[in-house]
Amino acid sequence: MSGADTVDLNEIDELGIGFQAKSGVTGLGLPPVSVQWLEGAGDGAVFRGTRVQTRDIDIPIEILALDRGDLQAKLSRLALVLAGGCSLVLQDEDGTQWATDVWRVGGGEYTYGGDTIGKNEFQTVLTLRAGDPYFTSSQQQVRTISGAGTAAPFLSALVTMTVAPSQAIGSIDLTNTGDAPAYPVWEVRGPGDHFIATSPTGEVIKWNGTLTSAQKLVIDTRKGTVTDGTGANRYDLLDTAPRFWTVEPGDSTAGASLSNTTSASQITCSWYPRKWMVI
């Protein structure tokens, strides 16, 4: 699908007419990787790391139309969808969708007399390239820690002073239902200051600024950006050497804290699970 339209590639099976992805789709498995090696004076080499590369997806499709005019309209519709970037979305039986953004890098050709005779049928193969080699879930995961609340009076029979915590601090249960690391987005609503997010393995993001009750902070770990509610850059208030850590597959527990809070303060962590491959 693209911003202009959505093309369902299972229409012929469901409706008997329209668009259909055929058998022979490739590129939905493990994406290619580039492996870095350090070669020294001795034999062999030492492994240094890997970088996951873009993936190419080939999709054989068939179009079945009512007549020649309908076929031309469907071809124009397909061309418009593929004219710019679009999303390739695969849906599980439970309704969960896994998507990756793609651009057409080839395909779309046909042989007249073989793939079509210009009446109501058409076949071709589309080649799409995904810059992000992972598939991202449509089901967002959200966890929230609220700020300090109103406490009961302290020795209420003797005095009227109340005691309430001034810090939002707690643990966040993280569940990544995918099999690739997911990038969390932190949204912190004031009032409060000195926000800290600690990963299950001890990696720390620390922001040393102050938020009023009308302000919020957004830390996007995938983009590596730190902005306030107006979109202004607040990256300069991060502590030295911040670690934009990820949510690993499975279940884990992270920590988060914000000082000098009230009942209006809130810390929200959200992420979308990702997968290496879909089927």
Secondary structure, DSSP 8 states (H G I E B T S, - for coil): --SS----TBHHHHHSSEEEE-S--BS-S---EEEEEE--SSSS-EEEEEEE--EEEEEEEEEE-SSHHHHHHHHHHHHHHTSS-EEEEEE-TTS-EEEEEEEEEEE----BTTTB-SSSEEEEEEEEEESS-SEEES--EEEEEE------BTTTTT---B----EEEEEEEEEE-SSB-B--EEEEESSEEEEEEE-TTS-EEEEEEEE-TT-EEEEETTTTEEEETT--B-GGGB-SS-----B-SEEEEEEEEEES--TT-EEEEEE--EES---
